Amino acid sequence: MTIREASAEWQGALKEGSGRLRLGSGVFEGAYSFPSRFENGPGTNPEELIAAAHAGCFSMALSAILGREGHIPRNIRTTAKVHLGATAAGPTITRIELETQAEVAELAPEEFERLAQSAKTTCLVSRALAGVADITLKAVLVDAVEHQ
């Protein structure tokens, strides 16, 4: 069983304090604060890291699903937008929008859409985020012939 690790350190009160997030691999370390999380202040935030994880996981899941169907993608680009809103429970991730574009030769758009939707529901991060009320997907198949 694979185990991944990250850590966070926080100093001070919620609104005036600050912290640092570190990935266990050491490839990322960044500052975070109340303004970077709930306003537009400098630094990163947990939701941005969730968006990166979701975009990366979805892209790999889509590549795997396409490959099983005999379609090796030339390129997959995915953006995830994590919406942070207020609910009765407090700040909540209310929605995640996935947008993906893929270059895949000899694949019909409707088949691509079906496979992309399958990747959305089966990717590990999508399953981990199942408590999010709304995860949407906009999938665009780019004509591989146009980009050669």
C-alpha positions as CSV (number, residue, x, y, z in Angstrom):
1,M,0.0,0.0,0.0
2,T,1.4,3.4,-1.0
3,I,1.4,6.2,1.6
4,R,1.8,9.8,0.6
5,E,2.6,12.5,3.1
6,A,2.4,16.3,3.4
7,S,2.6,18.6,6.4
8,A,1.4,22.0,7.5
9,E,2.6,24.3,10.2
10,W,0.5,27.2,11.5
11,Q,1.6,30.1,13.8
12,G,-0.7,32.6,15.4
13,A,-4.4,33.4,15.4
14,L,-6.6,32.4,12.5
15,K,-6.9,35.8,10.7
16,E,-3.5,37.3,11.6
17,G,-1.4,34.1,11.6
18,S,0.4,32.3,8.8
19,G,1.7,28.9,7.9
20,R,3.7,26.7,5.5
21,L,2.6,23.7,3.6
22,R,5.1,21.1,2.6
23,L,4.8,18.0,0.4
24,G,6.6,15.0,1.7
25,S,8.5,14.6,-1.6
26,G,10.0,18.0,-1.1
27,V,9.0,19.3,-4.5
28,F,6.7,22.0,-3.1
29,E,6.7,24.2,-0.1
30,G,4.6,27.3,0.2
31,A,3.2,29.9,2.5
32,Y,-0.5,30.1,3.3
33,S,-2.7,32.4,5.4
34,F,-6.2,33.5,6.0
35,P,-6.0,36.0,3.1
36,S,-4.6,33.4,0.7
37,R,-7.4,31.0,1.6
38,F,-10.5,33.2,2.0
39,E,-9.5,36.4,0.1
40,N,-7.1,37.0,-2.7
41,G,-3.9,37.3,-0.7
42,P,-0.5,35.9,-1.7
43,G,0.4,32.3,-1.1
44,T,-1.3,29.0,-1.6
45,N,-4.1,27.3,0.2
46,P,-5.5,23.7,0.8
47,E,-8.2,24.2,-1.9
48,E,-5.6,25.1,-4.6
49,L,-3.7,22.0,-3.7
50,I,-6.9,19.9,-3.9
51,A,-7.5,21.4,-7.4
52,A,-4.0,20.4,-8.5
53,A,-4.4,16.9,-7.1
54,H,-7.8,16.6,-8.9
55,A,-6.5,17.8,-12.2
56,G,-3.5,15.5,-12.1
57,C,-5.5,12.5,-11.0
58,F,-8.2,13.0,-13.6
59,S,-5.7,13.4,-16.4
60,M,-4.0,10.2,-15.5
61,A,-7.3,8.4,-15.1
62,L,-8.5,9.6,-18.5
63,S,-5.2,8.5,-20.1
64,A,-5.6,5.0,-18.5
65,I,-9.2,4.7,-19.7
66,L,-8.4,5.9,-23.2
67,G,-5.4,3.4,-23.3
68,R,-7.6,0.5,-22.3
69,E,-9.8,1.4,-25.3
70,G,-6.9,1.4,-27.7
71,H,-6.5,5.2,-27.8
72,I,-3.2,6.6,-26.6
73,P,-3.7,10.4,-26.0
74,R,-1.1,12.7,-27.5
75,N,-1.9,15.3,-24.8
76,I,-4.4,15.9,-22.0
77,R,-4.7,19.3,-20.3
78,T,-7.0,19.6,-17.3
79,T,-7.9,22.5,-15.1
80,A,-9.8,22.0,-11.8
81,K,-11.6,25.0,-10.2
82,V,-12.5,24.4,-6.5
83,H,-15.3,26.6,-5.3
84,L,-15.2,27.6,-1.6
85,G,-18.5,28.8,-0.3
86,A,-20.4,29.3,2.9
87,T,-22.9,26.8,4.2
88,A,-24.7,26.3,7.5
89,A,-21.7,24.0,8.5
90,G,-19.2,26.8,7.7
91,P,-16.8,27.2,4.8
92,T,-17.3,24.3,2.4
93,I,-16.1,23.1,-0.9
94,T,-19.4,23.5,-2.8
95,R,-18.4,22.7,-6.3
96,I,-15.5,21.5,-8.4
97,E,-15.3,22.2,-12.2
98,L,-13.1,20.0,-14.2
99,E,-12.2,21.2,-17.7
100,T,-10.1,19.0,-20.0
101,Q,-8.9,19.1,-23.5
102,A,-7.3,16.1,-25.1
103,E,-5.6,15.3,-28.4
104,V,-6.6,11.8,-29.3
105,A,-6.4,10.4,-32.9
106,E,-9.4,8.6,-34.4
107,L,-11.8,9.0,-31.6
108,A,-15.4,10.2,-32.0
109,P,-16.4,13.2,-29.7
110,E,-19.3,11.3,-28.2
111,E,-17.0,8.3,-27.3
112,F,-14.5,10.8,-25.8
113,E,-17.2,12.3,-23.7
114,R,-18.3,8.9,-22.4
115,L,-14.7,8.0,-21.5
116,A,-14.1,11.4,-19.9
117,Q,-17.2,11.0,-17.7
118,S,-16.0,7.6,-16.7
119,A,-12.6,9.1,-15.7
120,K,-14.4,11.7,-13.6
121,T,-16.3,9.2,-11.6
122,T,-13.4,6.7,-11.2
123,C,-10.4,8.8,-10.5
124,L,-9.1,8.4,-7.0
125,V,-9.4,12.1,-6.1
126,S,-13.0,12.3,-7.4
127,R,-13.9,9.3,-5.2
128,A,-12.1,10.9,-2.2
129,L,-14.1,14.1,-2.8
130,A,-17.4,12.3,-3.1
131,G,-18.8,14.6,-0.3
132,V,-18.6,17.6,-2.7
133,A,-22.1,18.3,-3.8
134,D,-21.3,19.1,-7.4
135,I,-18.4,18.0,-9.5
136,T,-18.8,19.0,-13.2
137,L,-16.8,18.1,-16.3
138,K,-16.4,20.0,-19.6
139,A,-14.5,17.7,-22.0
140,V,-13.2,18.9,-25.4
141,L,-11.6,16.6,-27.9
142,V,-9.0,18.4,-29.9
143,D,-8.6,17.3,-33.5
144,A,-5.2,15.6,-33.4
145,V,-4.7,16.1,-37.2
146,E,-4.9,19.9,-36.8
147,H,-2.0,19.9,-34.3
148,Q,0.6,17.8,-36.1
